[in-house]
């Protein structure tokens, strides 16, 4: 009755064991700070990815405008 969670075959018992080890290593007070830091990192990564996507779209639009202007001139 071992259900697989997440990835790499981690079951319920293994997940609980890992959670207990993390709690013992970092303590109850440090875990919220750790999660807050991870959240900020993920948010920063997403913002960076959005900026790259916006830059690529902008570059593509400028290239299309340039190509359409060249075709109109001919």
PyMOL Python script that loads the backbone (N, CA, C, O; Angstrom):
from pymol import cmd

cmd.read_pdbstr("""\
ATOM      1  N   UNK A   1       0.835  -1.191   0.000  1.00  0.00           N
ATOM      2  CA  UNK A   1       0.000   0.000   0.000  1.00  0.00           C
ATOM      3  C   UNK A   1       0.874   1.246   0.000  1.00  0.00           C
ATOM      4  O   UNK A   1       0.531   2.243   0.636  1.00  0.00           O
ATOM      5  N   UNK A   2       1.974   1.201  -0.691  1.00  0.00           N
ATOM      6  CA  UNK A   2       2.898   2.325  -0.773  1.00  0.00           C
ATOM      7  C   UNK A   2       2.587   3.122  -2.037  1.00  0.00           C
ATOM      8  O   UNK A   2       2.904   2.687  -3.145  1.00  0.00           O
ATOM      9  N   UNK A   3       1.972   4.277  -1.871  1.00  0.00           N
ATOM     10  CA  UNK A   3       1.640   5.103  -3.032  1.00  0.00           C
ATOM     11  C   UNK A   3       2.820   5.992  -3.371  1.00  0.00           C
ATOM     12  O   UNK A   3       3.494   6.511  -2.481  1.00  0.00           O
ATOM     13  N   UNK A   4       3.065   6.166  -4.652  1.00  0.00           N
ATOM     14  CA  UNK A   4       4.201   6.950  -5.102  1.00  0.00           C
ATOM     15  C   UNK A   4       3.811   8.419  -5.199  1.00  0.00           C
ATOM     16  O   UNK A   4       2.809   8.772  -5.820  1.00  0.00           O
ATOM     17  N   UNK A   5       4.613   9.259  -4.581  1.00  0.00           N
ATOM     18  CA  UNK A   5       4.422  10.699  -4.629  1.00  0.00           C
ATOM     19  C   UNK A   5       5.565  11.336  -5.394  1.00  0.00           C
ATOM     20  O   UNK A   5       6.599  10.708  -5.623  1.00  0.00           O
ATOM     21  N   UNK A   6       5.377  12.559  -5.779  1.00  0.00           N
ATOM     22  CA  UNK A   6       6.420  13.375  -6.357  1.00  0.00           C
ATOM     23  C   UNK A   6       7.168  12.680  -7.486  1.00  0.00           C
ATOM     24  O   UNK A   6       6.589  12.448  -8.547  1.00  0.00           O
ATOM     25  N   UNK A   7       8.433  12.343  -7.287  1.00  0.00           N
ATOM     26  CA  UNK A   7       9.262  11.756  -8.333  1.00  0.00           C
ATOM     27  C   UNK A   7      10.223  10.744  -7.716  1.00  0.00           C
ATOM     28  O   UNK A   7      10.367  10.666  -6.496  1.00  0.00           O
ATOM     29  N   UNK A   8      10.857   9.993  -8.559  1.00  0.00           N
ATOM     30  CA  UNK A   8      11.870   9.006  -8.161  1.00  0.00           C
ATOM     31  C   UNK A   8      11.335   7.959  -7.190  1.00  0.00           C
ATOM     32  O   UNK A   8      12.101   7.423  -6.390  1.00  0.00           O
ATOM     33  N   UNK A   9      10.061   7.660  -7.240  1.00  0.00           N
ATOM     34  CA  UNK A   9       9.502   6.604  -6.425  1.00  0.00           C
ATOM     35  C   UNK A   9       9.431   6.909  -4.937  1.00  0.00           C
ATOM     36  O   UNK A   9       9.444   5.988  -4.120  1.00  0.00           O
ATOM     37  N   UNK A  10       9.357   8.175  -4.571  1.00  0.00           N
ATOM     38  CA  UNK A  10       9.257   8.525  -3.152  1.00  0.00           C
ATOM     39  C   UNK A  10       7.833   8.234  -2.685  1.00  0.00           C
ATOM     40  O   UNK A  10       6.870   8.786  -3.217  1.00  0.00           O
ATOM     41  N   UNK A  11       7.714   7.375  -1.698  1.00  0.00           N
ATOM     42  CA  UNK A  11       6.417   7.013  -1.151  1.00  0.00           C
ATOM     43  C   UNK A  11       6.060   7.874   0.049  1.00  0.00           C
ATOM     44  O   UNK A  11       6.803   8.777   0.434  1.00  0.00           O
ATOM     45  N   UNK A  12       4.918   7.577   0.623  1.00  0.00           N
ATOM     46  CA  UNK A  12       4.412   8.354   1.754  1.00  0.00           C
ATOM     47  C   UNK A  12       5.355   8.258   2.956  1.00  0.00           C
ATOM     48  O   UNK A  12       5.659   9.267   3.592  1.00  0.00           O
ATOM     49  N   UNK A  13       5.813   7.049   3.264  1.00  0.00           N
ATOM     50  CA  UNK A  13       6.691   6.867   4.412  1.00  0.00           C
ATOM     51  C   UNK A  13       8.015   7.600   4.218  1.00  0.00           C
ATOM     52  O   UNK A  13       8.528   8.216   5.152  1.00  0.00           O
ATOM     53  N   UNK A  14       8.567   7.535   3.011  1.00  0.00           N
ATOM     54  CA  UNK A  14       9.826   8.217   2.743  1.00  0.00           C
ATOM     55  C   UNK A  14       9.656   9.730   2.849  1.00  0.00           C
ATOM     56  O   UNK A  14      10.521  10.425   3.381  1.00  0.00           O
ATOM     57  N   UNK A  15       8.533  10.232   2.339  1.00  0.00           N
ATOM     58  CA  UNK A  15       8.254  11.665   2.405  1.00  0.00           C
ATOM     59  C   UNK A  15       8.161  12.135   3.860  1.00  0.00           C
ATOM     60  O   UNK A  15       8.726  13.167   4.220  1.00  0.00           O
ATOM     61  N   UNK A  16       7.453  11.380   4.685  1.00  0.00           N
ATOM     62  CA  UNK A  16       7.335  11.741   6.105  1.00  0.00           C
ATOM     63  C   UNK A  16       8.685  11.689   6.804  1.00  0.00           C
ATOM     64  O   UNK A  16       8.986  12.544   7.636  1.00  0.00           O
ATOM     65  N   UNK A  17       9.496  10.696   6.474  1.00  0.00           N
ATOM     66  CA  UNK A  17      10.829  10.579   7.052  1.00  0.00           C
ATOM     67  C   UNK A  17      11.690  11.785   6.666  1.00  0.00           C
ATOM     68  O   UNK A  17      12.383  12.351   7.512  1.00  0.00           O
ATOM     69  N   UNK A  18      11.644  12.176   5.387  1.00  0.00           N
ATOM     70  CA  UNK A  18      12.406  13.350   4.939  1.00  0.00           C
ATOM     71  C   UNK A  18      11.920  14.616   5.637  1.00  0.00           C
ATOM     72  O   UNK A  18      12.730  15.451   6.039  1.00  0.00           O
ATOM     73  N   UNK A  19      10.611  14.764   5.784  1.00  0.00           N
ATOM     74  CA  UNK A  19      10.056  15.939   6.462  1.00  0.00           C
ATOM     75  C   UNK A  19      10.540  15.993   7.914  1.00  0.00           C
ATOM     76  O   UNK A  19      10.862  17.069   8.418  1.00  0.00           O
ATOM     77  N   UNK A  20      10.592  14.847   8.581  1.00  0.00           N
ATOM     78  CA  UNK A  20      11.068  14.796   9.966  1.00  0.00           C
ATOM     79  C   UNK A  20      12.544  15.179  10.044  1.00  0.00           C
ATOM     80  O   UNK A  20      12.936  15.931  10.936  1.00  0.00           O
ATOM     81  N   UNK A  21      13.359  14.680   9.134  1.00  0.00           N
ATOM     82  CA  UNK A  21      14.796  15.008   9.119  1.00  0.00           C
ATOM     83  C   UNK A  21      14.985  16.510   8.890  1.00  0.00           C
ATOM     84  O   UNK A  21      15.798  17.142   9.565  1.00  0.00           O
ATOM     85  N   UNK A  22      14.242  17.080   7.946  1.00  0.00           N
ATOM     86  CA  UNK A  22      14.344  18.524   7.670  1.00  0.00           C
ATOM     87  C   UNK A  22      13.946  19.329   8.898  1.00  0.00           C
ATOM     88  O   UNK A  22      14.592  20.321   9.236  1.00  0.00           O
ATOM     89  N   UNK A  23      12.877  18.897   9.565  1.00  0.00           N
ATOM     90  CA  UNK A  23      12.427  19.583  10.774  1.00  0.00           C
ATOM     91  C   UNK A  23      13.493  19.527  11.860  1.00  0.00           C
ATOM     92  O   UNK A  23      13.720  20.518  12.556  1.00  0.00           O
ATOM     93  N   UNK A  24      14.142  18.393  12.012  1.00  0.00           N
ATOM     94  CA  UNK A  24      15.194  18.267  13.018  1.00  0.00           C
ATOM     95  C   UNK A  24      16.428  19.099  12.675  1.00  0.00           C
ATOM     96  O   UNK A  24      17.051  19.685  13.559  1.00  0.00           O
ATOM     97  N   UNK A  25      16.780  19.149  11.383  1.00  0.00           N
ATOM     98  CA  UNK A  25      17.969  19.893  10.978  1.00  0.00           C
ATOM     99  C   UNK A  25      17.787  21.405  11.094  1.00  0.00           C
ATOM    100  O   UNK A  25      18.663  22.105  11.600  1.00  0.00           O
ATOM    101  N   UNK A  26      16.655  21.897  10.627  1.00  0.00           N
ATOM    102  CA  UNK A  26      16.462  23.344  10.561  1.00  0.00           C
ATOM    103  C   UNK A  26      15.674  23.915  11.726  1.00  0.00           C
ATOM    104  O   UNK A  26      15.776  25.110  12.001  1.00  0.00           O
ATOM    105  N   UNK A  27      14.911  23.119  12.402  1.00  0.00           N
ATOM    106  CA  UNK A  27      14.094  23.604  13.503  1.00  0.00           C
ATOM    107  C   UNK A  27      12.814  24.237  12.992  1.00  0.00           C
ATOM    108  O   UNK A  27      12.735  24.650  11.835  1.00  0.00           O
ATOM    109  N   UNK A  28      11.830  24.310  13.844  1.00  0.00           N
ATOM    110  CA  UNK A  28      10.518  24.831  13.468  1.00  0.00           C
ATOM    111  C   UNK A  28      10.517  26.300  13.109  1.00  0.00           C
ATOM    112  O   UNK A  28       9.689  26.738  12.311  1.00  0.00           O
ATOM    113  N   UNK A  29      11.429  27.072  13.684  1.00  0.00           N
ATOM    114  CA  UNK A  29      11.446  28.514  13.433  1.00  0.00           C
ATOM    115  C   UNK A  29      12.147  28.866  12.122  1.00  0.00           C
ATOM    116  O   UNK A  29      11.834  29.886  11.508  1.00  0.00           O
ATOM    117  N   UNK A  30      13.076  28.043  11.698  1.00  0.00           N
ATOM    118  CA  UNK A  30      13.851  28.334  10.487  1.00  0.00           C
ATOM    119  C   UNK A  30      13.114  27.943   9.208  1.00  0.00           C
ATOM    120  O   UNK A  30      13.377  28.512   8.149  1.00  0.00           O
ATOM    121  N   UNK A  31      12.199  26.983   9.291  1.00  0.00           N
ATOM    122  CA  UNK A  31      11.531  26.486   8.085  1.00  0.00           C
ATOM    123  C   UNK A  31      10.718  27.579   7.381  1.00  0.00           C
ATOM    124  O   UNK A  31      10.808  27.686   6.158  1.00  0.00           O
ATOM    125  N   UNK A  32       9.927  28.398   8.093  1.00  0.00           N
ATOM    126  CA  UNK A  32       9.213  29.467   7.377  1.00  0.00           C
ATOM    127  C   UNK A  32      10.155  30.450   6.671  1.00  0.00           C
ATOM    128  O   UNK A  32       9.858  30.923   5.575  1.00  0.00           O
ATOM    129  N   UNK A  33      11.283  30.749   7.303  1.00  0.00           N
ATOM    130  CA  UNK A  33      12.264  31.640   6.670  1.00  0.00           C
ATOM    131  C   UNK A  33      12.843  30.988   5.417  1.00  0.00           C
ATOM    132  O   UNK A  33      13.032  31.644   4.392  1.00  0.00           O
ATOM    133  N   UNK A  34      13.120  29.694   5.513  1.00  0.00           N
ATOM    134  CA  UNK A  34      13.648  28.950   4.372  1.00  0.00           C
ATOM    135  C   UNK A  34      12.642  28.942   3.221  1.00  0.00           C
ATOM    136  O   UNK A  34      13.017  29.162   2.070  1.00  0.00           O
ATOM    137  N   UNK A  35      11.379  28.693   3.525  1.00  0.00           N
ATOM    138  CA  UNK A  35      10.336  28.671   2.491  1.00  0.00           C
ATOM    139  C   UNK A  35      10.140  30.059   1.882  1.00  0.00           C
ATOM    140  O   UNK A  35       9.889  30.184   0.684  1.00  0.00           O
ATOM    141  N   UNK A  36      10.255  31.097   2.706  1.00  0.00           N
ATOM    142  CA  UNK A  36      10.137  32.464   2.203  1.00  0.00           C
ATOM    143  C   UNK A  36      11.263  32.761   1.220  1.00  0.00           C
ATOM    144  O   UNK A  36      11.037  33.367   0.173  1.00  0.00           O
ATOM    145  N   UNK A  37      12.463  32.336   1.556  1.00  0.00           N
ATOM    146  CA  UNK A  37      13.605  32.529   0.660  1.00  0.00           C
ATOM    147  C   UNK A  37      13.432  31.772  -0.648  1.00  0.00           C
ATOM    148  O   UNK A  37      13.749  32.292  -1.718  1.00  0.00           O
ATOM    149  N   UNK A  38      12.931  30.552  -0.564  1.00  0.00           N
ATOM    150  CA  UNK A  38      12.691  29.762  -1.777  1.00  0.00           C
ATOM    151  C   UNK A  38      11.622  30.438  -2.624  1.00  0.00           C
ATOM    152  O   UNK A  38      11.748  30.502  -3.847  1.00  0.00           O
ATOM    153  N   UNK A  39      10.581  30.937  -1.991  1.00  0.00           N
ATOM    154  CA  UNK A  39       9.509  31.636  -2.717  1.00  0.00           C
ATOM    155  C   UNK A  39      10.020  32.866  -3.443  1.00  0.00           C
ATOM    156  O   UNK A  39       9.648  33.114  -4.590  1.00  0.00           O
ATOM    157  N   UNK A  40      10.868  33.632  -2.783  1.00  0.00           N
ATOM    158  CA  UNK A  40      11.448  34.815  -3.427  1.00  0.00           C
ATOM    159  C   UNK A  40      12.319  34.417  -4.607  1.00  0.00           C
ATOM    160  O   UNK A  40      12.311  35.087  -5.640  1.00  0.00           O
ATOM    161  N   UNK A  41      13.065  33.340  -4.464  1.00  0.00           N
ATOM    162  CA  UNK A  41      13.912  32.860  -5.556  1.00  0.00           C
ATOM    163  C   UNK A  41      13.091  32.424  -6.759  1.00  0.00           C
ATOM    164  O   UNK A  41      13.436  32.733  -7.899  1.00  0.00           O
ATOM    165  N   UNK A  42      12.005  31.707  -6.503  1.00  0.00           N
ATOM    166  CA  UNK A  42      11.133  31.253  -7.593  1.00  0.00           C
ATOM    167  C   UNK A  42      10.483  32.457  -8.279  1.00  0.00           C
ATOM    168  O   UNK A  42      10.393  32.498  -9.506  1.00  0.00           O
ATOM    169  N   UNK A  43      10.037  33.422  -7.498  1.00  0.00           N
ATOM    170  CA  UNK A  43       9.410  34.630  -8.063  1.00  0.00           C
ATOM    171  C   UNK A  43      10.412  35.388  -8.932  1.00  0.00           C
ATOM    172  O   UNK A  43      10.074  35.843 -10.024  1.00  0.00           O
ATOM    173  N   UNK A  44      11.627  35.520  -8.450  1.00  0.00           N
ATOM    174  CA  UNK A  44      12.668  36.208  -9.209  1.00  0.00           C
ATOM    175  C   UNK A  44      12.969  35.472 -10.509  1.00  0.00           C
ATOM    176  O   UNK A  44      13.156  36.100 -11.551  1.00  0.00           O
ATOM    177  N   UNK A  45      13.017  34.158 -10.452  1.00  0.00           N
ATOM    178  CA  UNK A  45      13.265  33.351 -11.648  1.00  0.00           C
ATOM    179  C   UNK A  45      12.146  33.544 -12.670  1.00  0.00           C
ATOM    180  O   UNK A  45      12.417  33.704 -13.860  1.00  0.00           O
ATOM    181  N   UNK A  46      10.896  33.530 -12.215  1.00  0.00           N
ATOM    182  CA  UNK A  46       9.759  33.720 -13.121  1.00  0.00           C
ATOM    183  C   UNK A  46       9.790  35.106 -13.753  1.00  0.00           C
ATOM    184  O   UNK A  46       9.515  35.251 -14.944  1.00  0.00           O
ATOM    185  N   UNK A  47      10.121  36.125 -12.966  1.00  0.00           N
ATOM    186  CA  UNK A  47      10.212  37.485 -13.512  1.00  0.00           C
ATOM    187  C   UNK A  47      11.303  37.560 -14.571  1.00  0.00           C
ATOM    188  O   UNK A  47      11.119  38.197 -15.609  1.00  0.00           O
ATOM    189  N   UNK A  48      12.424  36.922 -14.319  1.00  0.00           N
ATOM    190  CA  UNK A  48      13.505  36.894 -15.295  1.00  0.00           C
ATOM    191  C   UNK A  48      13.084  36.199 -16.575  1.00  0.00           C
ATOM    192  O   UNK A  48      13.403  36.662 -17.670  1.00  0.00           O
ATOM    193  N   UNK A  49      12.371  35.094 -16.444  1.00  0.00           N
ATOM    194  CA  UNK A  49      11.891  34.367 -17.626  1.00  0.00           C
ATOM    195  C   UNK A  49      10.897  35.219 -18.415  1.00  0.00           C
ATOM    196  O   UNK A  49      10.916  35.215 -19.646  1.00  0.00           O
ATOM    197  N   UNK A  50      10.036  35.943 -17.712  1.00  0.00           N
ATOM    198  CA  UNK A  50       9.075  36.816 -18.392  1.00  0.00           C
ATOM    199  C   UNK A  50       9.793  37.940 -19.138  1.00  0.00           C
ATOM    200  O   UNK A  50       9.391  38.304 -20.243  1.00  0.00           O
ATOM    201  N   UNK A  51      10.846  38.488 -18.548  1.00  0.00           N
ATOM    202  CA  UNK A  51      11.614  39.541 -19.214  1.00  0.00           C
ATOM    203  C   UNK A  51      12.265  39.012 -20.486  1.00  0.00           C
ATOM    204  O   UNK A  51      12.255  39.689 -21.515  1.00  0.00           O
ATOM    205  N   UNK A  52      12.828  37.816 -20.426  1.00  0.00           N
ATOM    206  CA  UNK A  52      13.452  37.220 -21.605  1.00  0.00           C
ATOM    207  C   UNK A  52      12.399  37.000 -22.687  1.00  0.00           C
ATOM    208  O   UNK A  52      12.638  37.290 -23.859  1.00  0.00           O
ATOM    209  N   UNK A  53      11.237  36.489 -22.293  1.00  0.00           N
ATOM    210  CA  UNK A  53      10.156  36.250 -23.253  1.00  0.00           C
ATOM    211  C   UNK A  53       9.699  37.552 -23.896  1.00  0.00           C
ATOM    212  O   UNK A  53       9.489  37.608 -25.108  1.00  0.00           O
ATOM    213  N   UNK A  54       9.544  38.599 -23.090  1.00  0.00           N
ATOM    214  CA  UNK A  54       9.138  39.901 -23.624  1.00  0.00           C
ATOM    215  C   UNK A  54      10.174  40.450 -24.597  1.00  0.00           C
ATOM    216  O   UNK A  54       9.823  41.001 -25.640  1.00  0.00           O
ATOM    217  N   UNK A  55      11.449  40.299 -24.255  1.00  0.00           N
ATOM    218  CA  UNK A  55      12.516  40.772 -25.148  1.00  0.00           C
ATOM    219  C   UNK A  55      12.500  40.021 -26.471  1.00  0.00           C
ATOM    220  O   UNK A  55      12.691  40.619 -27.531  1.00  0.00           O
ATOM    221  N   UNK A  56      12.273  38.719 -26.414  1.00  0.00           N
ATOM    222  CA  UNK A  56      12.213  37.924 -27.642  1.00  0.00           C
ATOM    223  C   UNK A  56      11.026  38.334 -28.504  1.00  0.00           C
ATOM    224  O   UNK A  56      11.151  38.436 -29.725  1.00  0.00           O
ATOM    225  N   UNK A  57       9.874  38.569 -27.879  1.00  0.00           N
ATOM    226  CA  UNK A  57       8.690  39.002 -28.630  1.00  0.00           C
ATOM    227  C   UNK A  57       8.929  40.359 -29.277  1.00  0.00           C
ATOM    228  O   UNK A  57       8.568  40.580 -30.433  1.00  0.00           O
ATOM    229  N   UNK A  58       9.540  41.262 -28.519  1.00  0.00           N
ATOM    230  CA  UNK A  58       9.817  42.604 -29.033  1.00  0.00           C
ATOM    231  C   UNK A  58      10.777  42.534 -30.215  1.00  0.00           C
ATOM    232  O   UNK A  58      10.573  43.210 -31.223  1.00  0.00           O
ATOM    233  N   UNK A  59      11.800  41.733 -30.098  1.00  0.00           N
ATOM    234  CA  UNK A  59      12.766  41.574 -31.186  1.00  0.00           C
ATOM    235  C   UNK A  59      12.095  40.974 -32.416  1.00  0.00           C
ATOM    236  O   UNK A  59      12.361  41.407 -33.537  1.00  0.00           O
ATOM    237  N   UNK A  60      11.241  39.995 -32.222  1.00  0.00           N
ATOM    238  CA  UNK A  60      10.532  39.358 -33.331  1.00  0.00           C
ATOM    239  C   UNK A  60       9.614  40.361 -34.029  1.00  0.00           C
ATOM    240  O   UNK A  60       9.542  40.387 -35.258  1.00  0.00           O
ATOM    241  N   UNK A  61       8.909  41.191 -33.244  1.00  0.00           N
ATOM    242  CA  UNK A  61       8.004  42.190 -33.827  1.00  0.00           C
ATOM    243  C   UNK A  61       8.788  43.222 -34.632  1.00  0.00           C
ATOM    244  O   UNK A  61       8.353  43.613 -35.716  1.00  0.00           O
ATOM    245  N   UNK A  62       9.924  43.667 -34.127  1.00  0.00           N
ATOM    246  CA  UNK A  62      10.751  44.630 -34.860  1.00  0.00           C
ATOM    247  C   UNK A  62      11.247  44.018 -36.165  1.00  0.00           C
ATOM    248  O   UNK A  62      11.294  44.692 -37.195  1.00  0.00           O
ATOM    249  N   UNK A  63      11.617  42.743 -36.120  1.00  0.00           N
ATOM    250  CA  UNK A  63      12.093  42.065 -37.323  1.00  0.00           C
ATOM    251  C   UNK A  63      10.970  41.959 -38.348  1.00  0.00           C
ATOM    252  O   UNK A  63      11.199  42.166 -39.539  1.00  0.00           O
ATOM    253  N   UNK A  64       9.748  41.637 -37.892  1.00  0.00           N
ATOM    254  CA  UNK A  64       8.609  41.560 -38.806  1.00  0.00           C
ATOM    255  C   UNK A  64       8.306  42.920 -39.425  1.00  0.00           C
ATOM    256  O   UNK A  64       8.022  43.009 -40.619  1.00  0.00           O
ATOM    257  N   UNK A  65       8.365  43.984 -38.614  1.00  0.00           N
ATOM    258  CA  UNK A  65       8.112  45.336 -39.125  1.00  0.00           C
ATOM    259  C   UNK A  65       9.147  45.714 -40.174  1.00  0.00           C
ATOM    260  O   UNK A  65       8.808  46.289 -41.209  1.00  0.00           O
ATOM    261  N   UNK A  66      10.387  45.398 -39.912  1.00  0.00           N
ATOM    262  CA  UNK A  66      11.465  45.705 -40.856  1.00  0.00           C
ATOM    263  C   UNK A  66      11.256  44.944 -42.168  1.00  0.00           C
ATOM    264  O   UNK A  66      11.423  45.505 -43.251  1.00  0.00           O
ATOM    265  N   UNK A  67      10.893  43.676 -42.063  1.00  0.00           N
ATOM    266  CA  UNK A  67      10.679  42.866 -43.250  1.00  0.00           C
ATOM    267  C   UNK A  67       9.487  43.370 -44.039  1.00  0.00           C
ATOM    268  O   UNK A  67       9.542  43.423 -45.268  1.00  0.00           O
ATOM    269  N   UNK A  68       8.395  43.744 -43.353  1.00  0.00           N
ATOM    270  CA  UNK A  68       7.211  44.237 -44.068  1.00  0.00           C
ATOM    271  C   UNK A  68       7.495  45.599 -44.722  1.00  0.00           C
ATOM    272  O   UNK A  68       6.990  45.876 -45.809  1.00  0.00           O
ATOM    273  N   UNK A  69       8.291  46.440 -44.075  1.00  0.00           N
ATOM    274  CA  UNK A  69       8.652  47.738 -44.672  1.00  0.00           C
ATOM    275  C   UNK A  69       9.509  47.553 -45.897  1.00  0.00           C
ATOM    276  O   UNK A  69       9.340  48.284 -46.873  1.00  0.00           O
ATOM    277  N   UNK A  70      10.422  46.606 -45.883  1.00  0.00           N
ATOM    278  CA  UNK A  70      11.274  46.335 -47.036  1.00  0.00           C
ATOM    279  C   UNK A  70      10.450  45.820 -48.212  1.00  0.00           C
ATOM    280  O   UNK A  70      10.735  46.162 -49.359  1.00  0.00           O
ATOM    281  N   UNK A  71       9.435  45.003 -47.942  1.00  0.00           N
ATOM    282  CA  UNK A  71       8.586  44.467 -48.999  1.00  0.00           C
ATOM    283  C   UNK A  71       7.739  45.581 -49.626  1.00  0.00           C
ATOM    284  O   UNK A  71       7.498  45.577 -50.834  1.00  0.00           O
ATOM    285  N   UNK A  72       7.287  46.538 -48.794  1.00  0.00           N
ATOM    286  CA  UNK A  72       6.480  47.646 -49.295  1.00  0.00           C
ATOM    287  C   UNK A  72       7.305  48.574 -50.185  1.00  0.00           C
ATOM    288  O   UNK A  72       6.785  49.155 -51.137  1.00  0.00           O
ATOM    289  N   UNK A  73       8.580  48.709 -49.873  1.00  0.00           N
ATOM    290  CA  UNK A  73       9.462  49.586 -50.653  1.00  0.00           C
ATOM    291  C   UNK A  73       9.732  49.015 -52.038  1.00  0.00           C
ATOM    292  O   UNK A  73       9.975  49.777 -52.973  1.00  0.00           O
ATOM    293  N   UNK A  74       9.697  47.715 -52.193  1.00  0.00           N
ATOM    294  CA  UNK A  74       9.981  47.082 -53.477  1.00  0.00           C
ATOM    295  C   UNK A  74       8.795  47.166 -54.354  1.00  0.00           C
ATOM    296  O   UNK A  74       8.831  46.688 -55.488  1.00  0.00           O
TER     297      UNK A  74
END
""", "prot")
cmd.dss("prot")
cmd.show_as("cartoon", "prot")
cmd.util.cbc("prot")
cmd.orient("prot")
